[in-house]
């Protein structure tokens, strides 16, 4: 609930918000990041196995303290 730091009037309606859902949704196009990831995987023909392999390799490099500047 937003703007209730100092209380609300009795019986006032509350606008409840799921902060996790809000954080994981692109506000510009109103699309969750998971859907965006799936759309990009289809567009660029990326398999789940390729993504998993990349993430493992990335974490191993980070664990070794190698900094990659993009």
N, CA, C and O of each residue as an XYZ file, in Angstrom:
280
protein
N       0.857     -1.165      0.000
C       0.000      0.000      0.000
C       0.903      1.227      0.000
O       1.837      1.317      0.797
N       0.626      2.163     -0.886
C       1.412      3.395     -0.960
C       0.751      4.532     -0.182
O      -0.463      4.558      0.015
N       1.590      5.463      0.249
C       1.149      6.700      0.898
C       0.318      6.478      2.161
O      -0.684      7.161      2.369
N       0.725      5.536      2.997
C       0.025      5.311      4.251
C       0.959      5.447      5.452
O       0.649      4.968      6.543
N       2.080      6.086      5.250
C       3.069      6.214      6.318
C       2.470      6.834      7.589
O       2.786      6.399      8.697
N       1.631      7.821      7.435
C       1.064      8.500      8.593
C      -0.402      8.124      8.816
O      -1.144      8.849      9.479
N      -0.803      6.999      8.263
C      -2.156      6.516      8.476
C      -3.105      6.917      7.352
O      -2.745      7.657      6.436
N      -4.318      6.409      7.452
C      -5.354      6.719      6.467
C      -6.660      6.996      7.198
O      -6.789      6.713      8.389
N      -7.602      7.536      6.494
C      -8.925      7.765      7.063
C      -9.645      6.426      7.184
O      -9.464      5.527      6.363
N     -10.448      6.319      8.206
C     -11.218      5.100      8.411
C     -12.118      4.839      7.205
O     -12.886      5.709      6.796
N     -12.020      3.663      6.652
C     -12.860      3.286      5.519
C     -12.303      3.693      4.164
O     -12.928      3.433      3.137
N     -11.123      4.336      4.147
C     -10.528      4.756      2.873
C     -10.121      3.522      2.074
O      -9.652      2.540      2.649
N     -10.295      3.564      0.761
C      -9.887      2.405     -0.060
C      -8.367      2.315     -0.147
O      -7.676      3.331     -0.219
N      -7.869      1.111     -0.140
C      -6.430      0.880     -0.281
C      -6.138      0.395     -1.688
O      -6.854     -0.449     -2.226
N      -5.089      0.929     -2.278
C      -4.635      0.439     -3.577
C      -3.458     -0.492     -3.318
O      -2.322     -0.042     -3.171
N      -3.733     -1.784     -3.262
C      -2.695     -2.773     -2.990
C      -1.867     -3.012     -4.232
O      -2.384     -3.025     -5.349
N      -0.572     -3.203     -4.024
C       0.346     -3.407     -5.146
C       1.298     -4.540     -4.821
O       1.842     -4.602     -3.718
N       1.500     -5.420     -5.758
C       2.482     -6.491     -5.613
C       3.820     -5.929     -6.072
O       4.057     -5.808     -7.274
N       4.701     -5.582     -5.132
C       5.956     -4.910     -5.489
C       6.876     -5.814     -6.309
O       7.617     -5.317     -7.157
N       6.847     -7.122     -6.079
C       7.672     -8.027     -6.876
C       7.185     -8.043     -8.323
O       7.987     -7.964     -9.253
N       5.869     -8.144     -8.510
C       5.311     -8.142     -9.867
C       5.648     -6.828    -10.563
O       6.007     -6.828    -11.741
N       5.537     -5.717     -9.853
C       5.860     -4.407    -10.433
C       7.325     -4.330    -10.838
O       7.651     -3.799    -11.900
N       8.212     -4.859     -9.996
C       9.644     -4.803    -10.283
C      10.025     -5.675    -11.476
O      10.984     -5.376    -12.187
N       9.279     -6.747    -11.692
C       9.606     -7.677    -12.768
C       8.798     -7.440    -14.038
O       8.760     -8.295    -14.922
N       8.156     -6.288    -14.129
C       7.362     -5.946    -15.305
C       7.909     -4.676    -15.934
O       8.142     -3.685    -15.242
N       8.111     -4.705    -17.239
C       8.560     -3.523    -17.971
C       7.397     -2.538    -18.028
O       6.387     -2.800    -18.682
N       7.538     -1.410    -17.346
C       6.451     -0.435    -17.247
C       6.121      0.192    -18.602
O       4.988      0.618    -18.826
N       7.093      0.251    -19.496
C       6.866      0.889    -20.797
C       5.930      0.074    -21.689
O       5.004      0.613    -22.294
N       6.186     -1.231    -21.759
C       5.373     -2.077    -22.630
C       4.445     -3.012    -21.854
O       3.731     -3.820    -22.448
N       4.459     -2.897    -20.515
C       3.561     -3.681    -19.648
C       3.699     -5.184    -19.862
O       2.707     -5.912    -19.903
N       4.948     -5.638    -19.998
C       5.219     -7.056    -20.223
C       6.182     -7.570    -19.157
O       7.215     -6.944    -18.920
N       5.872     -8.688    -18.512
C       6.790     -9.256    -17.527
C       8.117     -9.663    -18.166
O       8.160    -10.061    -19.330
N       9.193     -9.558    -17.392
C      10.520     -9.890    -17.918
C      10.622    -11.337    -18.384
O      11.354    -11.637    -19.327
N       9.895    -12.230    -17.729
C       9.927    -13.636    -18.142
C       9.393    -13.822    -19.554
O       9.941    -14.608    -20.327
N       8.332    -13.108    -19.896
C       7.767    -13.177    -21.247
C       8.740    -12.567    -22.247
O       8.916    -13.083    -23.350
N       9.371    -11.462    -21.852
C      10.367    -10.831    -22.722
C      11.509    -11.801    -22.996
O      11.972    -11.905    -24.131
N      11.965    -12.509    -21.971
C      13.048    -13.483    -22.149
C      12.625    -14.593    -23.108
O      13.404    -15.005    -23.967
N      11.405    -15.071    -22.964
C      10.920    -16.114    -23.866
C      10.819    -15.606    -25.303
O      11.182    -16.313    -26.243
N      10.328    -14.381    -25.471
C      10.235    -13.801    -26.817
C      11.605    -13.653    -27.459
O      11.764    -13.932    -28.647
N      12.593    -13.220    -26.691
C      13.956    -13.073    -27.233
C      14.570    -14.429    -27.574
O      15.290    -14.555    -28.564
N      14.287    -15.438    -26.757
C      14.803    -16.780    -27.032
C      14.261    -17.300    -28.358
O      14.989    -17.919    -29.134
N      12.987    -17.048    -28.611
C      12.392    -17.468    -29.888
C      12.987    -16.660    -31.039
O      13.374    -17.220    -32.065
N      13.057    -15.337    -30.861
C      13.548    -14.461    -31.926
C      14.976    -14.793    -32.335
O      15.298    -14.798    -33.523
N      15.837    -15.072    -31.355
C      17.254    -15.320    -31.649
C      17.625    -16.799    -31.599
O      18.804    -17.148    -31.636
N      16.610    -17.672    -31.515
C      16.814    -19.118    -31.545
C      17.805    -19.576    -30.466
O      18.789    -20.254    -30.762
N      17.532    -19.197    -29.220
C      18.384    -19.549    -28.088
C      17.674    -20.631    -27.287
O      16.516    -20.461    -26.905
N      18.359    -21.743    -27.028
C      17.755    -22.839    -26.272
C      17.990    -22.653    -24.777
O      18.877    -21.907    -24.362
N      17.195    -23.333    -23.988
C      17.360    -23.289    -22.536
C      18.724    -23.848    -22.144
O      19.359    -23.347    -21.216
N      19.172    -24.881    -22.847
C      20.469    -25.480    -22.542
C      21.605    -24.476    -22.792
O      22.568    -24.425    -22.027
N      21.490    -23.678    -23.865
C      22.503    -22.657    -24.145
C      22.528    -21.589    -23.065
O      23.596    -21.132    -22.657
N      21.355    -21.194    -22.607
C      21.265    -20.186    -21.547
C      21.867    -20.726    -20.252
O      22.620    -20.024    -19.576
N      21.539    -21.964    -19.907
C      22.082    -22.569    -18.697
C      23.603    -22.687    -18.760
O      24.290    -22.395    -17.782
N      24.127    -23.111    -19.904
C      25.574    -23.235    -20.065
C      26.258    -21.876    -19.934
O      27.311    -21.756    -19.308
N      25.649    -20.863    -20.530
C      26.205    -19.517    -20.427
C      26.216    -19.036    -18.984
O      27.196    -18.443    -18.531
N      25.122    -19.291    -18.255
C      25.046    -18.827    -16.872
C      26.071    -19.529    -15.983
O      26.665    -18.895    -15.112
N      26.283    -20.818    -16.190
C      27.298    -21.552    -15.424
C      28.680    -20.986    -15.719
O      29.462    -20.734    -14.802
N      28.977    -20.789    -16.985
C      30.273    -20.244    -17.374
C      30.469    -18.843    -16.800
O      31.557    -18.508    -16.331
N      29.439    -18.041    -16.835
C      29.500    -16.683    -16.314
C      29.774    -16.689    -14.812
O      30.601    -15.915    -14.329
N      29.087    -17.554    -14.076
C      29.284    -17.627    -12.632
C      30.677    -18.139    -12.285
O      31.273    -17.697    -11.303
N      31.192    -19.057    -13.074
C      32.542    -19.574    -12.825
C      33.572    -18.478    -13.035
O      34.520    -18.368    -12.257
N      33.407    -17.661    -14.075
C      34.328    -16.548    -14.312
C      34.231    -15.520    -13.194
O      35.255    -15.033    -12.716
N      33.041    -15.189    -12.779
C      32.868    -14.235    -11.682
C      33.567    -14.768    -10.449
O      34.246    -13.996     -9.772
N      33.432    -16.122    -10.099
C      34.075    -16.744     -8.937
C      35.582    -16.654     -8.989
O      36.239    -16.659     -7.948
N      36.145    -16.571    -10.191
C      37.594    -16.469    -10.336
C      38.062    -15.027    -10.286
O      39.263    -14.762    -10.342
N      37.142    -14.106    -10.182
C      37.503    -12.703    -10.064
C      37.875    -12.041    -11.378
O      38.592    -11.040    -11.382
N      37.406    -12.573    -12.479
C      37.686    -11.957    -13.784
C      36.614    -10.934    -14.076
O      35.423    -11.237    -14.017
N      37.038     -9.710    -14.395
C      36.102     -8.634    -14.702
C      35.991     -8.491    -16.203
O      37.003     -8.376    -16.895
N      34.782     -8.496    -16.708
C      34.560     -8.324    -18.136
C      33.892     -6.977    -18.336
O      32.824     -6.721    -17.780
N      34.510     -6.119    -19.122
C      33.968     -4.791    -19.390
C      33.281     -4.801    -20.743
O      33.896     -5.083    -21.772
N      31.996     -4.487    -20.722
C      31.258     -4.446    -21.979
C      31.213     -3.063    -22.457
O      30.636     -2.793    -23.511
